[in-house]
Amino acid sequence: MKYLFFALLTAASLFVSCKDDELEDSKKSSDLLQLCNYQKSRIDGFLTNPCEGDIFIKRLSGEGVVKYDSTLNGYTVSSHVEGTIDCIIITLFCEDYSNLLGKEISYSCDYYEYNGFYDSPLAGTEVFVGKKLNY
């Protein structure tokens, strides 16, 4: 009986742990979903340097592989928001992160509006500037 109780207790703790992970993943997804529905406040044109990103949105966390995008002229992490068919968030880091190139990272950063021109081949792609990166 003692072993049955221990087994049930262990199974319950694993279940709760898995639920916590699912809730954390769900929170990250819902945060990024907010960015998919974000309406830019600047509609008067593009900045000379889109990396300036002068309009703060919020601090968010994410995960992904760091790549260099020559069109955006910076290091990026792309995230597809699960549960959507057309929401891809590209986080542009304008500082030199060549040491992270090709590595998968978990990160948090401040998200700012990207005010440059980016003609994505995929509908639903939004670009934001990430600053104050912690990984």
N, C-alpha and C positions, 0 to 999 in steps of 0.2 A: 504494500500500500504506500509506503514511504517513497518507493521508486516511481510509482505512478504519479504521485503528487509532484515530485521533482520534474518528471518528464512533462507534465502539463504546465507547470510553472515556466520551464524553459521554452516550451512551444509558445506560450502566451507572450513572453518577453520578446521572442523573435518576431512574432506577429506585430507587436506594438512598434518594434524597431523598424520593420519594413513599412508600416503605415507612416511613421515619421519621415522616412526617406521619400515616400510618395507625396506627402504633404509638402516637403521642401521642393521637390521637383515641380509640383503643381504651382507653388508660389513663384518659382523662377519663371515658369511658363506664363503665368498671369501677368507678371511684371513686364515681360517682353511683349505680351499681347497689348499692354497699355501703349507701348511704343508703336505697334502696328496701327493703332487707332489715333495716334497723336496728330493733332493739327498744328502745323507750323505757325508760329505767330508772325514770322517775317515773310511777307509776300512781295516786298518791294524790289527784289532783285538779289543778286549774289554778292557775297563778300569778296574782296580782293584775295584774301587768304581764308578759304573755307575752314581751315584748321583752327581759326580763332574761336569758332563756336561760342558766341557771346551770350546765348540764351540758355540758361541752365534748366534742365528738365527734372532729373532726380538721380540719386545714386542707386545703381542696380548691380546685381551679381550675374555672372554668366560663366559658360565653359565653352571651349572650342580650341581649334588649331590655329595658331598664328601664321598668317600668310602675308606676302607682300603683294599689293595691288598697284600695278603701274598706272592704271587709269586714275585712281584716287591719290596716287603718289604717297602711300603710307602703308603701315602695317595694319592688318585687319583680322577680325574674328567674325565669322558669319554664323548666325544661329537661325534655324528654322523653328518656328513656334509650332509645337505639336498640337494637333487638333484643328489646324488651319490648312488650307490648300494654297494660300497665297500670301504668307507673311514670313518674310526673310529680313532679319535685322543684320545689317553690317555695321560693326563698331569699328570706327577708324581711329587708330592711335597715331598721332602725328610725330611723336618722339621716336628716337632710334631704338627699336626693339629687335635688332638683328640677332641678338643673342637668344631670342625666343623663337626665331623662325623655324617653322615645322614642328614645334612642340605643342602638345595639348596642355592647356592651362585652365585652372579655375581662377576667376578674377572678380574683382569689384572695381567699379570706376564711376565717376560722375559723367552722366550723359548730357550732352549739349546738342542743340540743333546744328545740323550740317547745312550750310548755305552755299554749297557749290553745285555744279551741275554734274549729275551722274545719270547716264542713260543705261539702265540695267536691261540685260536681255530677258530678265524674268520679271513678270508682273508682281506687284506686291512687295518689291524690295525697297527697303528704307535704309538710308545711311544716317548714322549719328556719330558725333565726335566723342570719343572717350578720353577723359582726362583724370589725373590723379589715380593712376592704375596701381592696384595692389594685387599681387598674385602669389 
